[in-house]
């Protein structure tokens, strides 16, 4: 088992418990009428169990299915994201939105989301919206390029760092519920933002109309992962760094401009960035060392784990022979 798979199993338990609770008492966790077409808690629980079951099956039966194993943690991340609305309400931690608002004003002397309205321009709105949505594209591209180039070690560091950042952010959403600025201070904001492309206008309207993750603002995972991908690109894929830097900068500015996040959300996201950047490779190396120490060589060979620690053990055994 890999470290991100172990983390998946740990997180599976509280997510499954929450969904079972929602299914058992649907009246207490009814979604907004506008989101009535959203998949039911039962359907989402089945998808969650299916993802974990497939992960365990591949580990046990087909451990050499590398691509499937590498993709499944992100499928599980998507499962958690789709369940945030129910998770936050089921566990019922204290909402800190107003506290974040006061922290923003105390730090900057003005609410940055309100201050940013003076820069509203249609083209600027379009560009920042594109940067915001490319969050779902550029970090996977970084990993895919490393995977295609068979730079397995660097790919593993990137994958584990990003998955760790996402999991920690989801825990933050549940433990520290906070709404986006567009909900709390709507009376201080101008009319809805409009660009030059109707498709982008529709994407922003959909985000606002279906607030299934309305309390998932703290920390900002968009900013955390965008900065993390930028730093990982600098470390492992230098030619990709300028592209990621421009898009990440636009995304970070866009979270304020588009009224998705408070400035404090962004700062908290950066804490996750640097922790994940530091911890990801260290967790991977520690995990490999434990595998080389405790797992029989035949099992490692069957799982196709060609880690540095495993190679070192094989080399040492060959030299002794």
RONULO-334943 format. One record per residue (C-alpha): residue in three letters; x, y, z. Coordinates in steps of 0.2 Angstrom, whole numbers, padded with zeros to 4 digits, always signed. Layout:
N
alaXYZ/...
This chain:
321
unk+0000+0000+0000/unk+0006+0017-0004/unk+0005+0032+0008/unk-0009+0041-0002/unk-0019+0025-0002/unk-0017+0023+0017/unk-0023+0041+0019/unk-0038+0037+0008/unk-0043+0023+0019/unk-0042+0034+0035/unk-0053+0047+0027/unk-0065+0035+0020/unk-0072+0031+0038/unk-0078+0049+0043/unk-0085+0052+0026/unk-0094+0036+0025/unk-0101+0039+0042/unk-0107+0056+0038/unk-0116+0050+0022/unk-0124+0036+0031/unk-0131+0049+0044/unk-0137+0060+0030/unk-0146+0045+0022/unk-0154+0040+0039/unk-0160+0057+0042/unk-0163+0066+0025/unk-0175+0079+0032/unk-0161+0087+0043/unk-0149+0088+0028/unk-0160+0093+0014/unk-0151+0103+0000/unk-0157+0119-0007/unk-0171+0117-0019/unk-0160+0124-0033/unk-0148+0110-0031/unk-0162+0096-0031/unk-0154+0088-0046/unk-0138+0085-0037/unk-0134+0066-0034/unk-0142+0059-0018/unk-0132+0054-0003/unk-0135+0036-0007/unk-0128+0038-0024/unk-0113+0047-0018/unk-0110+0034-0004/unk-0110+0020-0018/unk-0098+0030-0028/unk-0087+0032-0013/unk-0087+0014-0008/unk-0084+0009-0026/unk-0069+0020-0027/unk-0061+0013-0011/unk-0066-0005-0016/unk-0058-0003-0033/unk-0042+0004-0024/unk-0041-0011-0013/unk-0044-0023-0027/unk-0030-0016-0037/unk-0018-0016-0022/unk-0022-0034-0019/unk-0025-0042-0036/unk-0017-0030-0049/unk-0004-0019-0041/unk+0005-0017-0057/unk-0009-0006-0064/unk+0001+0009-0061/unk-0009+0022-0070/unk-0025+0017-0061/unk-0017+0017-0044/unk-0010+0034-0048/unk-0027+0041-0053/unk-0039+0034-0040/unk-0033+0045-0026/unk-0039+0060-0036/unk-0055+0051-0039/unk-0057+0049-0020/unk-0053+0068-0018/unk-0067+0072-0030/unk-0079+0061-0020/unk-0074+0070-0004/unk-0077+0087-0013/unk-0094+0082-0019/unk-0099+0078-0002/unk-0092+0093+0007/unk-0110+0101+0009/unk-0116+0086+0019/unk-0099+0083+0028/unk-0099+0101+0035/unk-0117+0101+0041/unk-0116+0083+0048/unk-0101+0087+0059/unk-0107+0104+0063/unk-0092+0113+0069/unk-0093+0132+0073/unk-0094+0143+0057/unk-0079+0156+0057/unk-0085+0167+0043/unk-0087+0182+0053/unk-0071+0180+0062/unk-0062+0179+0045/unk-0070+0194+0039/unk-0064+0204+0054/unk-0047+0197+0052/unk-0046+0203+0034/unk-0051+0220+0039/unk-0039+0220+0054/unk-0025+0215+0043/unk-0028+0226+0028/unk-0038+0240+0035/unk-0051+0236+0021/unk-0060+0221+0015/unk-0049+0216+0000/unk-0064+0209-0009/unk-0074+0225-0008/unk-0058+0235-0012/unk-0055+0225-0028/unk-0071+0230-0036/unk-0063+0246-0042/unk-0053+0236-0055/unk-0068+0227-0062/unk-0066+0226-0081/unk-0074+0213-0093/unk-0058+0207-0101/unk-0050+0206-0083/unk-0065+0196-0077/unk-0063+0183-0092/unk-0045+0181-0089/unk-0046+0178-0070/unk-0060+0166-0073/unk-0050+0156-0085/unk-0035+0155-0073/unk-0047+0150-0059/unk-0054+0135-0069/unk-0037+0130-0076/unk-0034+0125-0058/unk-0042+0108-0063/unk-0030+0106-0078/unk-0012+0113-0075/unk-0007+0103-0059/unk-0012+0086-0067/unk-0003+0091-0083/unk+0013+0093-0072/unk+0011+0076-0065/unk+0006+0069-0082/unk+0022+0076-0091/unk+0033+0068-0077/unk+0024+0052-0079/unk+0026+0051-0098/unk+0044+0055-0096/unk+0046+0040-0084/unk+0053+0052-0070/unk+0044+0041-0057/unk+0052+0048-0042/unk+0048+0066-0046/unk+0031+0060-0051/unk+0028+0052-0034/unk+0034+0067-0025/unk+0022+0078-0035/unk+0007+0066-0033/unk+0009+0064-0015/unk+0012+0082-0011/unk-0004+0087-0020/unk-0015+0074-0013/unk-0009+0078+0005/unk-0013+0096+0002/unk-0030+0092-0004/unk-0034+0080+0010/unk-0028+0093+0023/unk-0038+0106+0015/unk-0054+0096+0015/unk-0051+0093+0034/unk-0050+0111+0036/unk-0066+0114+0027/unk-0075+0103+0039/unk-0067+0108+0055/unk-0067+0127+0051/unk-0083+0130+0041/unk-0083+0147+0032/unk-0094+0155+0018/unk-0087+0164+0003/unk-0088+0183+0003/unk-0101+0183-0010/unk-0113+0176+0003/unk-0109+0186+0019/unk-0106+0203+0012/unk-0117+0203-0003/unk-0124+0220+0002/unk-0106+0228+0000/unk-0103+0221-0017/unk-0109+0228-0034/unk-0119+0219-0047/unk-0113+0201-0053/unk-0097+0201-0063/unk-0099+0200-0082/unk-0086+0197-0095/unk-0086+0196-0114/unk-0089+0177-0115/unk-0106+0171-0111/unk-0099+0153-0107/unk-0088+0160-0093/unk-0103+0171-0086/unk-0113+0155-0085/unk-0099+0146-0076/unk-0098+0160-0063/unk-0117+0160-0061/unk-0118+0141-0059/unk-0105+0142-0045/unk-0115+0155-0036/unk-0132+0147-0039/unk-0128+0130-0032/unk-0118+0133-0016/unk-0115+0115-0012/unk-0098+0119-0005/unk-0104+0137+0001/unk-0095+0134+0018/unk-0079+0127+0010/unk-0069+0143+0010/unk-0056+0141+0023/unk-0042+0137+0018/unk-0042+0141-0001/unk-0037+0125-0009/unk-0037+0133-0026/unk-0023+0145-0020/unk-0014+0131-0010/unk-0013+0119-0025/unk-0009+0133-0038/unk+0006+0139-0028/unk+0011+0121-0024/unk+0011+0116-0042/unk+0021+0132-0046/unk+0034+0127-0034/unk+0034+0109-0039/unk+0036+0115-0057/unk+0052+0125-0052/unk+0059+0110-0043/unk+0055+0096-0056/unk+0050+0104-0073/unk+0058+0121-0075/unk+0051+0124-0093/unk+0033+0123-0086/unk+0037+0135-0072/unk+0033+0152-0081/unk+0017+0145-0088/unk+0011+0139-0071/unk+0017+0155-0063/unk+0006+0166-0074/unk-0009+0155-0072/unk-0007+0153-0053/unk-0004+0172-0050/unk-0020+0175-0060/unk-0029+0162-0050/unk-0024+0169-0033/unk-0029+0187-0038/unk-0045+0180-0045/unk-0051+0172-0029/unk-0052+0189-0022/unk-0058+0198-0038/unk-0071+0184-0041/unk-0077+0185-0023/unk-0074+0167-0019/unk-0062+0169-0005/unk-0056+0180+0009/unk-0038+0185+0010/unk-0036+0175+0026/unk-0041+0160+0016/unk-0027+0162+0004/unk-0014+0164+0018/unk-0020+0148+0026/unk-0019+0140+0010/unk-0001+0145+0008/unk+0003+0137+0025/unk-0004+0120+0017/unk+0007+0123+0002/unk+0023+0124+0011/unk+0019+0110+0023/unk+0014+0099+0009/unk+0030+0104-0002/unk+0040+0099+0013/unk+0031+0084+0019/unk+0026+0075+0003/unk+0044+0069-0002/unk+0048+0065+0016/unk+0033+0054+0018/unk+0037+0045+0002/unk+0055+0042+0007/unk+0050+0036+0024/unk+0037+0025+0017/unk+0049+0017+0005/unk+0061+0014+0019/unk+0048+0005+0030/unk+0043-0006+0015/unk+0061-0010+0011/unk+0063-0015+0030/unk+0047-0024+0033/unk+0039-0030+0017/unk+0046-0046+0010/unk+0056-0044-0006/unk+0044-0055-0016/unk+0029-0044-0012/unk+0038-0028-0017/unk+0043-0036-0033/unk+0025-0041-0037/unk+0019-0024-0033/unk+0032-0017-0045/unk+0039-0005-0031/unk+0056+0000-0038/unk+0060+0013-0025/unk+0078+0019-0021/unk+0077+0009-0004/unk+0072-0007-0013/unk+0085-0005-0026/unk+0098-0002-0012/unk+0093-0018-0003/unk+0094-0028-0019/unk+0111-0021-0023/unk+0117-0025-0006/unk+0110-0043-0007/unk+0119-0045-0024/unk+0135-0039-0018/unk+0135-0051-0003/unk+0131-0065-0014/
